[in-house]
C-alpha cells in the first residue's frame, strides 16, 4: 500500500468522523508502529497494545488478552498480495498470520519443528516481489 494513500485515508477518517464516533473506535494502544490498508480498504493498525482492523464501521481488536495473539507488541503488518492473509511481526513472539477466509491465526516461532524462524524477535515483515 502506498504511504500517501494510507495517510490520506487516515486523515479523511479524522475529518469525516465526529469526535464521539472517533472515541467509540479506540485503538488498543496509542503507540502506533505500522498502518496498512488491504484491498477492501480495511485499515490494519499495529500498536504496542495489539492489532486493530477498522472496516469502516467498527474496530476489531486482536490482543493477547483476547487470546488472538501471543503478544500485544506489534512491530510490523504486511497485507499479502496473493492470498487473503495479514502477516504480523511480533516483538519476541515470532510471526502471526491471520487468514481472512477462516478468521484464524497461525503462529510461527523459532521453536517450530517444521518451519522454524531464526529468531522470535521479528522487527519487520514485507512481501517480496512476485
Order of alpha helices (4+ residues) and beta strands (2+ residues): alpha-alpha-beta-beta-beta-beta-beta-beta-beta-beta
